[in-house]
Amino acid sequence: MAATASEAEVKAAIVQYLTSKNVPPAPGWLRDFMPSIRINTPMVALQKTALFRILSTDLNAAIQPASPSSVFPTNVASADIKERKLNGPITGQVLDIEDIGHSCWSQVENIEAIERGEMTKGREIIRVTDDETNTDQNRTAANNPSSSSGPHKLLLQDAKGIKVYAFEMEPVPGIGLSQLAIGAKLVLRDLTVARGVIMLERKGVEILGGKVDAWDKKWKADRKENLKRKAGWTEARNNRILRPATYGFRARVAISHIRQQHADAQELPHSDIIDKSEDNAFGKCEMKPSTR
């Protein structure tokens, strides 16, 4: 009987601790977790282990919302509602993160620089040898502030599976490509939702951390190709044609540079740049190799 009572006490203490962290465990998750621990382990260690495990699990399978206010409204992503408040606390997990302060093109170049073992320091490009790094791309990205200065856009999901985008209104500590893993958990309080997008402010975001390994590995593996797709890039059979869909900073600089070399805009080599600014709201620039 004493062992049963002790197990019940441990279980209650773990539930209380996780609930205080805004991740109240679901009965099924708790049922799977309890046989994996030793009851005579110090309580603090058991609580930390439970928190680590639950932060590494899909919220939909791990937690049981304490109340209706601890999940997103079902129509939270509706653009028809001009503004509403999220009182919270609402626990969500990160399904995607984008650095929208940098063009997709520049982010692809940064990834390729990391793949080549390079990183930037000011305006210098430094070659990093295998002996100088743990071959950890995250670490290299962290050493390159330009790789994730934001602002960031996140795709969040709550414990009921409701998804919504969130946008950084100001730099939020802990949010960054090299800081926030896919599957990481965060708690939102007293934030505004404008036209279906949560406006993230420092005072209303608590980063719990964590990571769902399978999701994070897939996101990292697919990120380069996804950035290319978002930019509208296609490669011809000769691997020479790149088509950036957004009329981004680098495309504008390239056009400006060429126009400075030609006093008359009519002298622009037609086969080099075709400017189709009416294609979409941002314009589209297709860059092709010259036939000359």
Number of C-alpha atoms within 10 A of each C-alpha: 6 7 9 9 10 13 16 13 13 20 19 11 16 24 20 16 19 18 16 10 13 20 28 21 26 17 14 12 16 18 12 9 16 16 9 8 11 10 17 10 10 10 13 12 10 20 19 14 15 21 19 15 16 26 23 18 20 20 26 17 15 21 26 20 22 15 10 10 13 23 22 23 13 12 13 21 20 15 13 11 13 10 13 14 12 20 14 18 22 24 28 30 30 25 21 19 21 19 19 16 14 18 17 25 22 16 20 18 13 20 18 13 16 21 13 12 18 18 22 19 12 10 6 8 11 13 14 15 12 9 7 9 12 11 15 9 16 15 13 21 20 16 14 19 15 17 23 21 16 22 18 23 23 22 19 23 24 25 22 17 16 17 20 22 20 20 20 19 15 13 15 19 12 16 21 23 20 18 16 20 25 25 26 25 29 24 20 22 19 16 20 18 24 19 15 20 20 27 17 24 19 14 11 18 21 17 17 19 19 22 23 22 15 10 17 19 14 11 17 15 11 11 16 18 13 16 18 19 14 13 20 17 20 15 10 10 7 6 8 12 15 17 18 23 24 22 20 19 12 13 19 11 11 12 16 11 11 16 15 10 11 12 10 9 11 9 11 16 14 12 12 16 18 14 15 12 13 9 11 11 9 12 14 21 21 19 20 15 11 10 8 6
